[in-house]
């Protein structure tokens, strides 16, 4: 019997993906401040360039305090490979300085003890920190039940029919947290991204090889190789 609601739809999809891909394990968790910087670097670039920029930043400066007090041009040079360096470099410096001014350090572990929505609101105050960035920090560094929606998940959930076609990315974050069991946030996020990267491509989705093609409502899907 086909799913009769978006909640049933996404639950069925995640079950199939977990059987198909297995239970995913992300890289070792980073401290929250590291995850925050890494995620800012990830905006509008790929994982490889993000990691190269992050590693160069860590190799160039002794610690995050050194980054927040460094000249803008030195930070920009260190993160250039991530693209939009003239924006990302000063943005990272500004966020680090604002956190240090408010907290007295760059340790964000206190956010793990806050209620989810308070911790989310605290992060969203910073320029350049949107719902996806906040959710990644909350989920992967602090253990909060937040569900990040990136470009792959937004595309895939639209094609699957889990969300309305016209729903914004911002509202999709909220919808996914309503529809998905928090215990499935971690694996669900990673497996949906993998589906988007390997199969549900933006222009030519490989529908015949898609593990959830029987659950997909995408009207333009192809069913033959």
C-alpha positions, 0 to 999 in steps of 0.5 A: 500500500503506497504512503498516504501522508508526507510523514509516511512517505519520508519514513518509508523513504528513509527505511529503504535508504537505510537498507540500501546504503546502511547506517552512515557514519560521518567524519569524527565530530568537530568542536562546535566552533570548528563545525561553525567555521567549516559550515560557513566555508561550505556555502556555495562550494563542494566538500573538497574545497571546504575541507582544503580551506578549513585545513589551510586556515588551521595550518596558517593560524595557531588557533581561532583566537589568532584568526579573529585577530588576524588581518582580513587579507590573511584570512581571505588568502587562507580560505580562497580555495572555498570561493567567495573568500572576500565574503567568507573571510571577514564573515568568519572573523566577525562571527568569531569576534562577536562570539568572543565578545559575548561569551568570553571565549570561543567554546560553544559547548554550553549550547548543548545544555540549552533547549533546542530552539534557544540554541538555534536562535542563539546561532541564527543571530550571527550574520552568515549563519542560516538555518542549514548552518545552525542545524549542522552545528546543532546536530553534528557537534552538539547532539541536538535534534536538528535537521539540516536541509541542503540543496540535495535534500531540498531537491530530493524531497520536492521530487519525492513529493514530501514537501509542496513544490513551492515551499521555501528552503527555510520552511522545509527545515521546519517541515522535515523536523515535524515529519521525521523522527528525531532518531532518524535525523542523523542517518536520514540527512546523510542518506538523502544527501547521498541519494541526491549526489549519486542518483537524483541529479539536478538535470538527469536523475538516474531513476532506473537505479534509484532505490526509492523509485517506487516511492517517488512522485516525480512526474518526469522520472524515467523508469527505463534505462 
